[in-house]
Amino acid sequence: MGFFQFLAELVDLGALDVSVAGQVAEDTVKASGVTARVPLWWPDWILSHSPPTSSSPPRAPEPRGES
């Protein structure tokens, strides 16, 4: 099992929050001397497991009336 799969498994098991997993992955990739590469599936996986940033859906702007 690879590093990113390990993080994903921990999140899926409820042992690690997805935000923590994302930060750990980001810090690991940035760390000097670490050769971990982000797998192609990782960004989509993080997005699919992250809570929505807003509780309400975006609204279209109201049309402006002429004065």
PDB file with SEQRES, HELIX, SHEET and CRYST1 records, atoms N, CA, C and O in Angstrom:
SEQRES   1 A   67  MET GLY PHE PHE GLN PHE LEU ALA GLU LEU VAL ASP LEU          
SEQRES   2 A   67  GLY ALA LEU ASP VAL SER VAL ALA GLY GLN VAL ALA GLU          
SEQRES   3 A   67  ASP THR VAL LYS ALA SER GLY VAL THR ALA ARG VAL PRO          
SEQRES   4 A   67  LEU TRP TRP PRO ASP TRP ILE LEU SER HIS SER PRO PRO          
SEQRES   5 A   67  THR SER SER SER PRO PRO ARG ALA PRO GLU PRO ARG GLY          
SEQRES   6 A   67  GLU SER                                                      
HELIX    1 AA1 PHE A    3  ASP A   12  1                                  10    
HELIX    2 AA2 VAL A   18  LYS A   30  1                                  13    
HELIX    3 AA3 TRP A   42  HIS A   49  1                                   8    
CRYST1    1.000    1.000    1.000  90.00  90.00  90.00 P 1           1          
ATOM      1  N   MET A   1       0.857  -1.170   0.000  1.00  0.00           N  
ATOM      2  CA  MET A   1       0.000   0.000   0.000  1.00  0.00           C  
ATOM      3  C   MET A   1       0.902   1.232   0.000  1.00  0.00           C  
ATOM      4  O   MET A   1       1.867   1.316   0.760  1.00  0.00           O  
ATOM      5  N   GLY A   2       0.570   2.174  -0.860  1.00  0.00           N  
ATOM      6  CA  GLY A   2       1.333   3.413  -0.931  1.00  0.00           C  
ATOM      7  C   GLY A   2       0.908   4.401   0.142  1.00  0.00           C  
ATOM      8  O   GLY A   2      -0.100   4.212   0.823  1.00  0.00           O  
ATOM      9  N   PHE A   3       1.690   5.450   0.277  1.00  0.00           N  
ATOM     10  CA  PHE A   3       1.465   6.468   1.289  1.00  0.00           C  
ATOM     11  C   PHE A   3       0.091   7.134   1.148  1.00  0.00           C  
ATOM     12  O   PHE A   3      -0.634   7.276   2.132  1.00  0.00           O  
ATOM     13  N   PHE A   4      -0.264   7.542  -0.077  1.00  0.00           N  
ATOM     14  CA  PHE A   4      -1.535   8.230  -0.281  1.00  0.00           C  
ATOM     15  C   PHE A   4      -2.716   7.283  -0.088  1.00  0.00           C  
ATOM     16  O   PHE A   4      -3.758   7.690   0.425  1.00  0.00           O  
ATOM     17  N   GLN A   5      -2.564   6.041  -0.490  1.00  0.00           N  
ATOM     18  CA  GLN A   5      -3.617   5.053  -0.257  1.00  0.00           C  
ATOM     19  C   GLN A   5      -3.796   4.822   1.245  1.00  0.00           C  
ATOM     20  O   GLN A   5      -4.916   4.650   1.726  1.00  0.00           O  
ATOM     21  N   PHE A   6      -2.692   4.820   1.972  1.00  0.00           N  
ATOM     22  CA  PHE A   6      -2.742   4.673   3.424  1.00  0.00           C  
ATOM     23  C   PHE A   6      -3.534   5.825   4.052  1.00  0.00           C  
ATOM     24  O   PHE A   6      -4.385   5.596   4.912  1.00  0.00           O  
ATOM     25  N   LEU A   7      -3.254   7.067   3.621  1.00  0.00           N  
ATOM     26  CA  LEU A   7      -4.008   8.208   4.134  1.00  0.00           C  
ATOM     27  C   LEU A   7      -5.494   8.081   3.798  1.00  0.00           C  
ATOM     28  O   LEU A   7      -6.352   8.348   4.639  1.00  0.00           O  
ATOM     29  N   ALA A   8      -5.792   7.672   2.562  1.00  0.00           N  
ATOM     30  CA  ALA A   8      -7.184   7.503   2.147  1.00  0.00           C  
ATOM     31  C   ALA A   8      -7.893   6.447   2.992  1.00  0.00           C  
ATOM     32  O   ALA A   8      -9.047   6.632   3.378  1.00  0.00           O  
ATOM     33  N   GLU A   9      -7.214   5.356   3.274  1.00  0.00           N  
ATOM     34  CA  GLU A   9      -7.798   4.297   4.108  1.00  0.00           C  
ATOM     35  C   GLU A   9      -8.090   4.816   5.513  1.00  0.00           C  
ATOM     36  O   GLU A   9      -9.138   4.512   6.083  1.00  0.00           O  
ATOM     37  N   LEU A  10      -7.162   5.602   6.075  1.00  0.00           N  
ATOM     38  CA  LEU A  10      -7.383   6.160   7.413  1.00  0.00           C  
ATOM     39  C   LEU A  10      -8.615   7.063   7.431  1.00  0.00           C  
ATOM     40  O   LEU A  10      -9.404   7.026   8.375  1.00  0.00           O  
ATOM     41  N   VAL A  11      -8.777   7.871   6.386  1.00  0.00           N  
ATOM     42  CA  VAL A  11      -9.960   8.738   6.305  1.00  0.00           C  
ATOM     43  C   VAL A  11     -11.218   7.893   6.172  1.00  0.00           C  
ATOM     44  O   VAL A  11     -12.201   8.127   6.875  1.00  0.00           O  
ATOM     45  N   ASP A  12     -11.191   6.913   5.276  1.00  0.00           N  
ATOM     46  CA  ASP A  12     -12.367   6.069   5.065  1.00  0.00           C  
ATOM     47  C   ASP A  12     -12.758   5.291   6.318  1.00  0.00           C  
ATOM     48  O   ASP A  12     -13.936   4.998   6.524  1.00  0.00           O  
ATOM     49  N   LEU A  13     -11.789   4.960   7.145  1.00  0.00           N  
ATOM     50  CA  LEU A  13     -12.072   4.249   8.394  1.00  0.00           C  
ATOM     51  C   LEU A  13     -12.488   5.190   9.527  1.00  0.00           C  
ATOM     52  O   LEU A  13     -12.876   4.733  10.601  1.00  0.00           O  
ATOM     53  N   GLY A  14     -12.408   6.498   9.292  1.00  0.00           N  
ATOM     54  CA  GLY A  14     -12.781   7.467  10.314  1.00  0.00           C  
ATOM     55  C   GLY A  14     -11.679   7.746  11.317  1.00  0.00           C  
ATOM     56  O   GLY A  14     -11.925   8.373  12.348  1.00  0.00           O  
ATOM     57  N   ALA A  15     -10.466   7.288  11.031  1.00  0.00           N  
ATOM     58  CA  ALA A  15      -9.359   7.474  11.959  1.00  0.00           C  
ATOM     59  C   ALA A  15      -8.620   8.793  11.726  1.00  0.00           C  
ATOM     60  O   ALA A  15      -7.810   9.208  12.555  1.00  0.00           O  
ATOM     61  N   LEU A  16      -8.902   9.452  10.594  1.00  0.00           N  
ATOM     62  CA  LEU A  16      -8.200  10.688  10.251  1.00  0.00           C  
ATOM     63  C   LEU A  16      -9.170  11.581   9.488  1.00  0.00           C  
ATOM     64  O   LEU A  16      -9.892  11.111   8.609  1.00  0.00           O  
ATOM     65  N   ASP A  17      -9.186  12.855   9.819  1.00  0.00           N  
ATOM     66  CA  ASP A  17     -10.033  13.816   9.112  1.00  0.00           C  
ATOM     67  C   ASP A  17      -9.427  14.100   7.738  1.00  0.00           C  
ATOM     68  O   ASP A  17      -8.205  14.127   7.590  1.00  0.00           O  
ATOM     69  N   VAL A  18     -10.275  14.311   6.741  1.00  0.00           N  
ATOM     70  CA  VAL A  18      -9.793  14.530   5.383  1.00  0.00           C  
ATOM     71  C   VAL A  18      -8.939  15.789   5.281  1.00  0.00           C  
ATOM     72  O   VAL A  18      -8.000  15.827   4.486  1.00  0.00           O  
ATOM     73  N   SER A  19      -9.242  16.819   6.066  1.00  0.00           N  
ATOM     74  CA  SER A  19      -8.430  18.033   6.022  1.00  0.00           C  
ATOM     75  C   SER A  19      -7.023  17.774   6.545  1.00  0.00           C  
ATOM     76  O   SER A  19      -6.051  18.330   6.034  1.00  0.00           O  
ATOM     77  N   VAL A  20      -6.921  16.935   7.558  1.00  0.00           N  
ATOM     78  CA  VAL A  20      -5.612  16.573   8.105  1.00  0.00           C  
ATOM     79  C   VAL A  20      -4.845  15.731   7.080  1.00  0.00           C  
ATOM     80  O   VAL A  20      -3.648  15.933   6.878  1.00  0.00           O  
ATOM     81  N   ALA A  21      -5.532  14.797   6.442  1.00  0.00           N  
ATOM     82  CA  ALA A  21      -4.885  13.965   5.424  1.00  0.00           C  
ATOM     83  C   ALA A  21      -4.358  14.822   4.281  1.00  0.00           C  
ATOM     84  O   ALA A  21      -3.253  14.594   3.788  1.00  0.00           O  
ATOM     85  N   GLY A  22      -5.138  15.800   3.863  1.00  0.00           N  
ATOM     86  CA  GLY A  22      -4.697  16.692   2.799  1.00  0.00           C  
ATOM     87  C   GLY A  22      -3.481  17.497   3.196  1.00  0.00           C  
ATOM     88  O   GLY A  22      -2.563  17.674   2.395  1.00  0.00           O  
ATOM     89  N   GLN A  23      -3.460  17.989   4.426  1.00  0.00           N  
ATOM     90  CA  GLN A  23      -2.318  18.770   4.902  1.00  0.00           C  
ATOM     91  C   GLN A  23      -1.077  17.904   5.055  1.00  0.00           C  
ATOM     92  O   GLN A  23       0.024  18.327   4.703  1.00  0.00           O  
ATOM     93  N   VAL A  24      -1.248  16.699   5.576  1.00  0.00           N  
ATOM     94  CA  VAL A  24      -0.119  15.770   5.713  1.00  0.00           C  
ATOM     95  C   VAL A  24       0.473  15.460   4.335  1.00  0.00           C  
ATOM     96  O   VAL A  24       1.691  15.457   4.159  1.00  0.00           O  
ATOM     97  N   ALA A  25      -0.398  15.203   3.367  1.00  0.00           N  
ATOM     98  CA  ALA A  25       0.067  14.901   2.017  1.00  0.00           C  
ATOM     99  C   ALA A  25       0.816  16.086   1.426  1.00  0.00           C  
ATOM    100  O   ALA A  25       1.888  15.919   0.843  1.00  0.00           O  
ATOM    101  N   GLU A  26       0.255  17.282   1.573  1.00  0.00           N  
ATOM    102  CA  GLU A  26       0.892  18.484   1.034  1.00  0.00           C  
ATOM    103  C   GLU A  26       2.251  18.717   1.678  1.00  0.00           C  
ATOM    104  O   GLU A  26       3.229  18.995   0.984  1.00  0.00           O  
ATOM    105  N   ASP A  27       2.317  18.606   3.000  1.00  0.00           N  
ATOM    106  CA  ASP A  27       3.581  18.812   3.710  1.00  0.00           C  
ATOM    107  C   ASP A  27       4.615  17.756   3.323  1.00  0.00           C  
ATOM    108  O   ASP A  27       5.801  18.063   3.210  1.00  0.00           O  
ATOM    109  N   THR A  28       4.177  16.530   3.123  1.00  0.00           N  
ATOM    110  CA  THR A  28       5.092  15.449   2.763  1.00  0.00           C  
ATOM    111  C   THR A  28       5.698  15.684   1.388  1.00  0.00           C  
ATOM    112  O   THR A  28       6.897  15.486   1.193  1.00  0.00           O  
ATOM    113  N   VAL A  29       4.876  16.103   0.437  1.00  0.00           N  
ATOM    114  CA  VAL A  29       5.376  16.349  -0.912  1.00  0.00           C  
ATOM    115  C   VAL A  29       6.366  17.510  -0.921  1.00  0.00           C  
ATOM    116  O   VAL A  29       7.330  17.499  -1.687  1.00  0.00           O  
ATOM    117  N   LYS A  30       6.131  18.515  -0.071  1.00  0.00           N  
ATOM    118  CA  LYS A  30       7.005  19.688  -0.010  1.00  0.00           C  
ATOM    119  C   LYS A  30       8.294  19.427   0.772  1.00  0.00           C  
ATOM    120  O   LYS A  30       9.268  20.164   0.620  1.00  0.00           O  
ATOM    121  N   ALA A  31       8.306  18.394   1.600  1.00  0.00           N  
ATOM    122  CA  ALA A  31       9.448  18.146   2.488  1.00  0.00           C  
ATOM    123  C   ALA A  31      10.704  17.806   1.696  1.00  0.00           C  
ATOM    124  O   ALA A  31      10.659  17.085   0.699  1.00  0.00           O  
ATOM    125  N   SER A  32      11.795  18.332   2.153  1.00  0.00           N  
ATOM    126  CA  SER A  32      13.078  18.075   1.518  1.00  0.00           C  
ATOM    127  C   SER A  32      13.475  16.611   1.704  1.00  0.00           C  
ATOM    128  O   SER A  32      13.413  16.073   2.809  1.00  0.00           O  
ATOM    129  N   GLY A  33      13.875  15.990   0.623  1.00  0.00           N  
ATOM    130  CA  GLY A  33      14.345  14.613   0.694  1.00  0.00           C  
ATOM    131  C   GLY A  33      13.256  13.572   0.544  1.00  0.00           C  
ATOM    132  O   GLY A  33      13.556  12.378   0.534  1.00  0.00           O  
ATOM    133  N   VAL A  34      12.006  13.980   0.426  1.00  0.00           N  
ATOM    134  CA  VAL A  34      10.909  13.029   0.267  1.00  0.00           C  
ATOM    135  C   VAL A  34      10.590  12.904  -1.219  1.00  0.00           C  
ATOM    136  O   VAL A  34      10.465  13.909  -1.919  1.00  0.00           O  
ATOM    137  N   THR A  35      10.461  11.687  -1.690  1.00  0.00           N  
ATOM    138  CA  THR A  35      10.219  11.469  -3.115  1.00  0.00           C  
ATOM    139  C   THR A  35       8.771  11.076  -3.413  1.00  0.00           C  
ATOM    140  O   THR A  35       8.476  10.563  -4.492  1.00  0.00           O  
ATOM    141  N   ALA A  36       7.878  11.314  -2.467  1.00  0.00           N  
ATOM    142  CA  ALA A  36       6.468  10.975  -2.682  1.00  0.00           C  
ATOM    143  C   ALA A  36       5.894  11.876  -3.771  1.00  0.00           C  
ATOM    144  O   ALA A  36       6.097  13.090  -3.759  1.00  0.00           O  
ATOM    145  N   ARG A  37       5.184  11.272  -4.701  1.00  0.00           N  
ATOM    146  CA  ARG A  37       4.504  12.031  -5.751  1.00  0.00           C  
ATOM    147  C   ARG A  37       3.012  11.842  -5.591  1.00  0.00           C  
ATOM    148  O   ARG A  37       2.529  10.756  -5.270  1.00  0.00           O  
ATOM    149  N   VAL A  38       2.298  12.927  -5.822  1.00  0.00           N  
ATOM    150  CA  VAL A  38       0.835  12.890  -5.693  1.00  0.00           C  
ATOM    151  C   VAL A  38       0.264  12.031  -6.816  1.00  0.00           C  
ATOM    152  O   VAL A  38       0.510  12.307  -7.990  1.00  0.00           O  
ATOM    153  N   PRO A  39      -0.500  10.988  -6.467  1.00  0.00           N  
ATOM    154  CA  PRO A  39      -1.111  10.169  -7.519  1.00  0.00           C  
ATOM    155  C   PRO A  39      -2.197  10.960  -8.251  1.00  0.00           C  
ATOM    156  O   PRO A  39      -2.756  11.911  -7.706  1.00  0.00           O  
ATOM    157  N   LEU A  40      -2.481  10.569  -9.461  1.00  0.00           N  
ATOM    158  CA  LEU A  40      -3.456  11.285 -10.285  1.00  0.00           C  
ATOM    159  C   LEU A  40      -4.837  11.349  -9.632  1.00  0.00           C  
ATOM    160  O   LEU A  40      -5.551  12.334  -9.819  1.00  0.00           O  
ATOM    161  N   TRP A  41      -5.229  10.333  -8.878  1.00  0.00           N  
ATOM    162  CA  TRP A  41      -6.556  10.279  -8.281  1.00  0.00           C  
ATOM    163  C   TRP A  41      -6.680  11.133  -7.019  1.00  0.00           C  
ATOM    164  O   TRP A  41      -7.800  11.413  -6.592  1.00  0.00           O  
ATOM    165  N   TRP A  42      -5.578  11.553  -6.412  1.00  0.00           N  
ATOM    166  CA  TRP A  42      -5.607  12.211  -5.106  1.00  0.00           C  
ATOM    167  C   TRP A  42      -6.420  13.518  -5.087  1.00  0.00           C  
ATOM    168  O   TRP A  42      -7.281  13.660  -4.219  1.00  0.00           O  
ATOM    169  N   PRO A  43      -6.192  14.472  -5.992  1.00  0.00           N  
ATOM    170  CA  PRO A  43      -6.965  15.720  -5.913  1.00  0.00           C  
ATOM    171  C   PRO A  43      -8.483  15.502  -5.999  1.00  0.00           C  
ATOM    172  O   PRO A  43      -9.240  16.125  -5.255  1.00  0.00           O  
ATOM    173  N   ASP A  44      -8.921  14.634  -6.890  1.00  0.00           N  
ATOM    174  CA  ASP A  44     -10.359  14.351  -6.998  1.00  0.00           C  
ATOM    175  C   ASP A  44     -10.877  13.657  -5.748  1.00  0.00           C  
ATOM    176  O   ASP A  44     -11.995  13.922  -5.305  1.00  0.00           O  
ATOM    177  N   TRP A  45     -10.075  12.778  -5.183  1.00  0.00           N  
ATOM    178  CA  TRP A  45     -10.482  12.069  -3.974  1.00  0.00           C  
ATOM    179  C   TRP A  45     -10.652  13.054  -2.821  1.00  0.00           C  
ATOM    180  O   TRP A  45     -11.639  12.987  -2.088  1.00  0.00           O  
ATOM    181  N   ILE A  46      -9.698  13.963  -2.658  1.00  0.00           N  
ATOM    182  CA  ILE A  46      -9.786  14.966  -1.586  1.00  0.00           C  
ATOM    183  C   ILE A  46     -11.057  15.798  -1.761  1.00  0.00           C  
ATOM    184  O   ILE A  46     -11.793  16.018  -0.799  1.00  0.00           O  
ATOM    185  N   LEU A  47     -11.315  16.260  -2.982  1.00  0.00           N  
ATOM    186  CA  LEU A  47     -12.517  17.061  -3.235  1.00  0.00           C  
ATOM    187  C   LEU A  47     -13.795  16.285  -2.943  1.00  0.00           C  
ATOM    188  O   LEU A  47     -14.750  16.838  -2.397  1.00  0.00           O  
ATOM    189  N   SER A  48     -13.812  15.020  -3.300  1.00  0.00           N  
ATOM    190  CA  SER A  48     -15.025  14.229  -3.094  1.00  0.00           C  
ATOM    191  C   SER A  48     -15.272  13.905  -1.621  1.00  0.00           C  
ATOM    192  O   SER A  48     -16.400  13.585  -1.245  1.00  0.00           O  
ATOM    193  N   HIS A  49     -14.252  13.982  -0.795  1.00  0.00           N  
ATOM    194  CA  HIS A  49     -14.393  13.674   0.627  1.00  0.00           C  
ATOM    195  C   HIS A  49     -14.455  14.917   1.507  1.00  0.00           C  
ATOM    196  O   HIS A  49     -14.689  14.812   2.711  1.00  0.00           O  
ATOM    197  N   SER A  50     -14.249  16.094   0.918  1.00  0.00           N  
ATOM    198  CA  SER A  50     -14.262  17.332   1.698  1.00  0.00           C  
ATOM    199  C   SER A  50     -15.684  17.838   1.851  1.00  0.00           C  
ATOM    200  O   SER A  50     -16.497  17.722   0.934  1.00  0.00           O  
ATOM    201  N   PRO A  51     -15.982  18.403   3.020  1.00  0.00           N  
ATOM    202  CA  PRO A  51     -17.321  18.977   3.205  1.00  0.00           C  
ATOM    203  C   PRO A  51     -17.476  20.219   2.328  1.00  0.00           C  
ATOM    204  O   PRO A  51     -16.486  20.868   1.991  1.00  0.00           O  
ATOM    205  N   PRO A  52     -18.703  20.548   1.962  1.00  0.00           N  
ATOM    206  CA  PRO A  52     -18.906  21.758   1.160  1.00  0.00           C  
ATOM    207  C   PRO A  52     -18.427  22.992   1.924  1.00  0.00           C  
ATOM    208  O   PRO A  52     -18.503  23.036   3.151  1.00  0.00           O  
ATOM    209  N   THR A  53     -17.941  23.977   1.204  1.00  0.00           N  
ATOM    210  CA  THR A  53     -17.422  25.183   1.856  1.00  0.00           C  
ATOM    211  C   THR A  53     -18.531  26.114   2.305  1.00  0.00           C  
ATOM    212  O   THR A  53     -18.306  26.976   3.154  1.00  0.00           O  
ATOM    213  N   SER A  54     -19.722  25.956   1.753  1.00  0.00           N  
ATOM    214  CA  SER A  54     -20.842  26.807   2.128  1.00  0.00           C  
ATOM    215  C   SER A  54     -22.067  25.930   2.364  1.00  0.00           C  
ATOM    216  O   SER A  54     -22.255  24.913   1.698  1.00  0.00           O  
ATOM    217  N   SER A  55     -22.894  26.338   3.320  1.00  0.00           N  
ATOM    218  CA  SER A  55     -24.078  25.535   3.614  1.00  0.00           C  
ATOM    219  C   SER A  55     -25.220  25.826   2.648  1.00  0.00           C  
ATOM    220  O   SER A  55     -26.159  25.037   2.547  1.00  0.00           O  
ATOM    221  N   SER A  56     -25.152  26.942   1.941  1.00  0.00           N  
ATOM    222  CA  SER A  56     -26.204  27.263   0.980  1.00  0.00           C  
ATOM    223  C   SER A  56     -25.624  27.314  -0.429  1.00  0.00           C  
ATOM    224  O   SER A  56     -24.476  27.718  -0.618  1.00  0.00           O  
ATOM    225  N   PRO A  57     -26.416  26.903  -1.418  1.00  0.00           N  
ATOM    226  CA  PRO A  57     -25.912  26.922  -2.787  1.00  0.00           C  
ATOM    227  C   PRO A  57     -25.738  28.352  -3.274  1.00  0.00           C  
ATOM    228  O   PRO A  57     -26.426  29.258  -2.805  1.00  0.00           O  
ATOM    229  N   PRO A  58     -24.816  28.560  -4.217  1.00  0.00           N  
ATOM    230  CA  PRO A  58     -24.626  29.924  -4.720  1.00  0.00           C  
ATOM    231  C   PRO A  58     -25.885  30.436  -5.401  1.00  0.00           C  
ATOM    232  O   PRO A  58     -26.595  29.687  -6.071  1.00  0.00           O  
ATOM    233  N   ARG A  59     -26.146  31.711  -5.222  1.00  0.00           N  
ATOM    234  CA  ARG A  59     -27.335  32.313  -5.821  1.00  0.00           C  
ATOM    235  C   ARG A  59     -26.936  33.168  -7.011  1.00  0.00           C  
ATOM    236  O   ARG A  59     -25.864  33.773  -7.035  1.00  0.00           O  
ATOM    237  N   ALA A  60     -27.824  33.203  -7.999  1.00  0.00           N  
ATOM    238  CA  ALA A  60     -27.610  34.071  -9.157  1.00  0.00           C  
ATOM    239  C   ALA A  60     -27.831  35.516  -8.717  1.00  0.00           C  
ATOM    240  O   ALA A  60     -28.672  35.779  -7.858  1.00  0.00           O  
ATOM    241  N   PRO A  61     -27.088  36.448  -9.296  1.00  0.00           N  
ATOM    242  CA  PRO A  61     -27.286  37.846  -8.911  1.00  0.00           C  
ATOM    243  C   PRO A  61     -28.680  38.332  -9.310  1.00  0.00           C  
ATOM    244  O   PRO A  61     -29.219  37.948 -10.348  1.00  0.00           O  
ATOM    245  N   GLU A  62     -29.237  39.174  -8.467  1.00  0.00           N  
ATOM    246  CA  GLU A  62     -30.554  39.767  -8.738  1.00  0.00           C  
ATOM    247  C   GLU A  62     -30.425  40.749  -9.898  1.00  0.00           C  
ATOM    248  O   GLU A  62     -29.448  41.496  -9.956  1.00  0.00           O  
ATOM    249  N   PRO A  63     -31.386  40.768 -10.825  1.00  0.00           N  
ATOM    250  CA  PRO A  63     -31.327  41.774 -11.888  1.00  0.00           C  
ATOM    251  C   PRO A  63     -31.545  43.170 -11.316  1.00  0.00           C  
ATOM    252  O   PRO A  63     -32.367  43.375 -10.422  1.00  0.00           O  
ATOM    253  N   ARG A  64     -30.801  44.107 -11.842  1.00  0.00           N  
ATOM    254  CA  ARG A  64     -30.924  45.472 -11.361  1.00  0.00           C  
ATOM    255  C   ARG A  64     -32.005  46.196 -12.140  1.00  0.00           C  
ATOM    256  O   ARG A  64     -32.018  46.164 -13.371  1.00  0.00           O  
ATOM    257  N   GLY A  65     -32.910  46.847 -11.430  1.00  0.00           N  
ATOM    258  CA  GLY A  65     -33.974  47.622 -12.068  1.00  0.00           C  
ATOM    259  C   GLY A  65     -33.501  49.018 -12.404  1.00  0.00           C  
ATOM    260  O   GLY A  65     -32.573  49.534 -11.781  1.00  0.00           O  
ATOM    261  N   GLU A  66     -34.134  49.629 -13.384  1.00  0.00           N  
ATOM    262  CA  GLU A  66     -33.782  51.004 -13.734  1.00  0.00           C  
ATOM    263  C   GLU A  66     -34.486  51.962 -12.788  1.00  0.00           C  
ATOM    264  O   GLU A  66     -35.629  51.730 -12.395  1.00  0.00           O  
ATOM    265  N   SER A  67     -33.809  53.027 -12.430  1.00  0.00           N  
ATOM    266  CA  SER A  67     -34.390  54.031 -11.508  1.00  0.00           C  
ATOM    267  C   SER A  67     -34.948  55.180 -12.270  1.00  0.00           C  
ATOM    268  O   SER A  67     -35.476  56.118 -11.673  1.00  0.00           O  
TER     269      SER A  67                                                      
END                                                                             
